[in-house]
Amino acid sequence: MAKGLMQMKWLVWAVGVLAYVLAVINRSSFAALGPVAQEHFGVDATVLSSFITAQLVVYAMAQIPVGVVLDRWGAPALVTAGMVSMSIGQFLLGNAETVWGAVLARLLVGMGDACIFVSMIRLISEWFLPRQIPVVNQISGNIGQMGQVVAVTPLVVLVQTTSWQTGFTVLAALCLLCAVAAVFCLRDKPQQQTIFQKITHKPASVSSKSFHSTVLNARQSSPITEALPIIGPNSSGIAKALKSLLKRPGIRMAFWIHLSLCFTVFNFTLLWGTPFITGGLGYTEANAAFLITTIIVTLLVFGFFAGSILRRFTRYRVHIAVGVATINQILWAIVLFFPGTPPLWLLTVLAVALGTGGPISMVAFDVVRSHAPLTQRGVATAIANMGGYTGTFVMMFVVGLLLDIQGAGNPESYALQPFKNAMMAQLVFGVISILVICWEYPKAKRYLNSKGVYL
């Protein structure tokens, strides 16, 4: 029985991680296909940015509703629905002939993507021991980010060697297969049924109350899911919770910390990185793929050390976040104000710096746990998580708009200076976010110091 439970645990984990990998691939599929998408649909830069913007808006807005569904119907149902939504979205995108059809497809992808990460965290919290959860969460997140590598190179090769329709149809098929795996393999807890067993009225294949009691407390280790029940039937109301949370300087600061560290790297890896490197700076697609891969590899490697660093220097975690964000903005300024085309080594240094931002952005959620009441942490986490995605879709749209204003909004008209001018908007946004953090920090520190807690 114990061996069977152990095998089932790793099977559940593997299917959950596979779903997350596919979600990241789907989310990132426009990263290296930006110019191809413009040629396929015959659109300018503003319209191109609207594809990703719409997707990220849906992702951000869906976080709280997804939490309600997760708490009420469980992770297997949510993963299945998310994979089906992404499958339909990618199939429609592969066959779309109009811009509006493509936007609808990306909305479906965004809705499905929003379901996966929190579901994976919930499954880990139910199946692993409390001491195992932080490590498994980190490993799972790192494996999931490998989906960006797949989106950068293999997906591009597939589309180029076959067709736009074939490439996205393959992605749709993979998502559908993962949905089937979720139906047959995923269960919220060891003694519960899979979706297939519920439909066919079959009993759970195993039942172990001792195993469940061992891992039951693991749910408390997850900041994303621990307070979700307050959004359900026992909630005092989302509007009331949001109003009370936004009065707290620490929650507002967490939003801007996540934004300051995420918006530039997401803007680069999800959309404008490849067009900027190839169309703006004149480097090859191989160079662009190398730089995006460098960001991802840095994120994966540094992710294994960031947690211990932040735990060791807890009192200075906000300082570390501001420091990394400032370094990123300084390097961007050097690249954008560099006379002529900046050298590849300088772009590589920038890529490494951007890659450190992802793990350090987790400071936002540490701040949330310090400032939000236990019964409101789910909503507070959603507010902080929206920071990075809000900054990203705003910046994506602004860069596309500025390119169009300069008459350089399509691959044929991309040029060095117009692209530099458009990307300089990041400097303005970055400086504003850092200044807001510095403005809120003393207030947040005074609040916690009054309670004998370090920020």
N, C-alpha and C positions, 0 to 999 in steps of 0.2 A: 504493500500500500504506500509506504513512504517513497519507494523508488518511483512508483507511478505518479505520485503527487509532484515529485521533483521534476520529472519529465514534463508534466503538464505545466508546471510553473514556467519552465524555460520555453515551452511552446507558446504560451500566452504572451510572454515577453517578446519572443521573436516576431509574432504576428503584429503586436503593437508597434515595435520598432520599424518593421517593414512598412506599415501604414504611414509612420512619420517620415521615413525616407521618401516614399512616393509623394507625400504632401509637400516636402521641400523641393523635390524635382518639379512638381506642378507649379509651385509658387515661383520658382526660379526659371521657368522655361523660356521667359522672354529676355533673360539676362544676356545671352549670347545671340539670340535670334531677333534682337531689335531691328537691325537693318533689313534682315530677311522679311520680317513682319511688315515693315514699311513698304517694301517692294511688292509683297504679296497683296496687301490691301490698298496700296497706292495712297497712303496718308502722310500727313506732315508730322512734325515732332510733337505738337500739342496733342493731336489725336492719339499718337502712339503712347504718350505718357498717360492718357486717360484710361487705356487698357489696364495698366498696373494700378493706377490710382483707384479705379473702381473696385478692383480686387481687394486692395488693402483697406479701403473704407469699409467694405463688407466684413472683412476679417476683424477689424477693430470694433465695429458696432455689434458684431455677433458674440463677443466674449461673454457678456453677462447672460444673454439668453441661452447660450450653450451651457453655461454653468447650471442653469435651472434644469435643462434637459438631462444633463449628466447626472445630477443628483436624483432626478425622478425616475429615469429609465435605464441608467447605467451605461458603462463604457462600451460594451459590445454593440448595443443598438446605435450609439452615437458614432462609433468607428464605421460601422456598416453604412449608415446614412451618409457620412462624410465621404467615404470612398465612392459610393454610388453617385453622389453629387459631382465629385471631381471627374468621374468617368464620363458622365453625361456632358459636363462642361468641356472637357478636352475633345470629345468626339464632335461636339457642335463647333468648336474652334477649328478643328481640322477640315470641316466641311462648310464653314461659314463663307459666304460670298459678299457680305456687307459688313460695314463697321459696326452697326447695331447688333448684328448677330454675334460678332466677336466680343463685344462688350458684355452681352448676355452670358456668353460662355465663360468669360472671366469672372463674372459675378458668381456663377455656380461653382467655379473653382475656389473662389474666396470663401464661400459658405462652407464647402466641404473641408477646406484647409483649417478653418476655425475650430472644427470638431476634434481634430486629431491629437494635438499636443496635450491638452488637459486630460483627454481620455487615457493617453499613455501614462501620464503621471498618476492618474487614479489607479490604473491596473498595477503599476509598480508598488503603490502604497498598500494595496490589498494582498499582494502575493509575496512580498519580500519582508524580511525582518527589519525592524527599525534601524539597526546599525548598518544594514546593507543598502538602505534606500538612497542616501546621498551619493554613494559610489555608482549604483545602478542608474540613478538619474543622470549623472554626469556622463557615463559611458553611453547611455541611450541618446542623450542630446548630441554627443559628438558623432555617433554613428549616423544620426539623422542628418547632420550637416553635410555628410558625404553626398547627399542628394544634390547639393549645389555643384559638386565636381561632375556628377553625371550629367547635369543640365548644361554645363559649360562645354564639354567636349563630345561625349557619345551621342547626346541628343542632336547636336549640331551636325555631326557626321551623318547620322541617320536621316535627317531632313535633307541634307545636301546630296546624299547618294540615292535617296528614293524620291520623296516629295513632301511638301508641307502636310498634305492629308495623311500620308502614311505615318509620318513621325508622330502626329498627335493621336492617330487611331491606335497606334501601339501603346502610347501612354494610357489611353482610355481602357484598353484591354487589360493592362497590368493593374489598374485601379479596380476593375471589375473582379479580377481574380483575387485580389486582396480582400474585397468585400465578401466573396464566397468563403475565403479562409476565416474571416471574422465570424461569419455565421456558424461555421462548424467548430471553431477552436476557442473563441474567446468566451470567457465567463467572468463575472465580476469577482466571485469568490470561489474557493475550491469546492464547496458543497453545492454551488448553484449550477443551473443548467445553462447550456449554450442556447443560442437562438434557435438552432435546428431542433434541439431536444424539446424546447418549449413548444415549437410549432407541431412537432410530431407526438407530443405528450409522452416523451420518454423520460425516465428518471435520470438524474445526474449520474455519470459513470462512476464517480467516487464521492465519498462523503467523509470528511474528517474534521470533527469539531475541535480536536486538539490542535490541528494545524491551523485552523482558522483563528482560534483564540490566541495562538502565538503571534500571528501577524496582524491581529485586529487593531492594535494601537499604532500600526505603521501609518495609518491615514493621517494622524496628527503631524507627521513629519513633512507633509506637503503643504506649503504655503498657498498653493493654487486652489486646493480643494477643501482645506480644513474648515472654511467658513461658508461653503456653498449652501448649506441648509437654510441660512437666514434669507436666502433669495426665494425660497420655496413657500409652502403654505404658512409657515410660522413667521414669515418676514413682516417687518413693520412697514415695508414699502421701499422700493428702490430710490424714489425721489428723496425721501427723508434721509436715507443712508448717504446718498451722494452729497446732499447739502451739508450734513454734519461732517463728512470726511473732508470736503473741500475747504472747510473753515480751518483745518489743521495745516500749518505751514509745512510740516514734514511730508504730508501726502502730496501737496503741490510741488514740493522740491523733488520728490521721487519721480513725478511725471517728467520734469525737466531733466533729471539725471538720465533717465532712460532715453529721452529724446536726444540729448546732446551726444550720446555715445553710439546711437543706432542709426540716425537718419543719414549720415554720410556714407556709412558702409553699406546700408540697404540700397541707397540711391545708386551706388556704384555697382553692386553685385546683381541687383534685380533689374536694372534697366540701362542707365547711362554710362556704365563703365566701359563696355565694349565700343559703343559709338564714339565716346570721348577718346579712347586710346587709338582706335583705327581711323575714324573719320576726322577727328580733331587734331591729334598729335601725329598721325601718319604712320603709326606702327602697324605691324601685321596682326592678323587675328590670333596667331600663335602667341604673340607677345601679350595680347589682351587676355587670352586664356591663362597664360602663365601668371599674370598679375592677380587675376581673380582667384586662381588656385592658391597663390601665395597667401591671400587674405584668409581663405578657408583653412589652409593647413595651419597658419598661425593661430587662428581661432581654436582649432582642435587641440594643438599642442599646449598653448597657453591656458586653455580651459582646465587642464589637469592640475595646474599650479595656482590658478587664481583664487580658488576657494580657500586654500591654506594660507595664502598671503593675506586675504581679507580677514580671515579669522584671527590671524596673528596681530594685525594692525586695525582692529575693529574701530578704535577711537578715531582713526584717520581715514576711514573708508570713503567718506565724502571728499576729502582732500585728494585721495588717489583718483577718484572718478573725475574730479575737476582737472587734475593734472593730466590725465590721459586725454580728455576731451580737448584741453588746451594744446597739447602736443600735436594732436590730429589737425587742429585748425592752423597751427603754425606751419606744419608741413604742407597743407593744402595751399596756404598763401605763398610759400616758396615755389611750389610747382606752378601755380597760376600766374605768378608775377615773374617767373623765369623768362629771360629774353629768348624768344624762339622756342624750339621744342626741348623740353626738359629731358635729361638723359635717363636711360632705362634704370640705372642704379638708384636714382632719386625716386622714381616711381615705385621701385621695389621697397625702398625704405618706407614710403607712404603706405604701401600695401600691408607691410608688417605692422605698422602703427595702427592702421584701421582694424586689423585682425585682433588686436588686443582689446578693442572696444566692446566686443560682444560679451566676453566673460566678465569684464569689469562693470558692464551695465546691470549685472545682477545686484549691485549695490542698491539699486532702486527698490528691489523687493526686500532687502534687509532693512532699509529705512521704513518701508511699509509695515513690516512686522514690529518695529519699535514704536510706531506712532498710531497704528490702527487698533481699535478694540477687537478682541478675539471674534466677536460676532459680526464684524464688518470687514474682516481681512480679505474675503473673497472679492467684494466690490472694490476695496482699496487696491488690491493687486491688479484688477482689471483697469483701474484708472492709470496706474503706473505703466502697465503693458501698452496702453493706448498711446503713451507718449512717443515711443519710437516709431510706431506705425503712422501716427498723425503727422509727425515731422517728415516721414518718408514720402507719403503721398502728396503732401504740400510741396516738398522740394522737387519731386518728379515733375509735377505739373508746371512749376515755376521755371525749371530748366527748359522744358519743352516750349513754353510760351516765349521765353527770352530768345531761344533759337529762331522761332518763327518771326519774331519782331525784327530780327537782324537779317531775315531772308535766308537763313541757313537751316531750315527745318526738315530737310530730307537728305538721304545719303549722297545724292549728287551735288548738293550745295554745302555739305559740311566743310568747315574750315577752322584753322587753328585759333585765330583771335575771337571769332564769334563763340566758339565753344568755351574758351577761357572766360569770356565775359559772362556767359550763362552760368557756368559752374561757380563763379564768384559769389553768386547768391548764397551758396553754402556758408561762406565766411560771415555774412550778415546774420544768418540764422544761428550759426554756431556761437558767435559772440553774444547774441541776445540770450541764448539758453544758458551760457556760463554765467552771465551777469545775474540772471534770475535766480540761479542756484545760490550764488554768493549773497543775494538779497534775502533769500528765505532761510539760509543756514543759521544765522544768529538767532532768529525767532524759533526755529526748530530746536536748536541746542538749548535755549532757555527753557523751552517747554519740557524737554526730557530731563534736564538738570534739576528742575523743580520736583521731579519724581525720583531722583537718584539714579537715573539711567544715562549711560553714555550714548551719544549719537553715533 
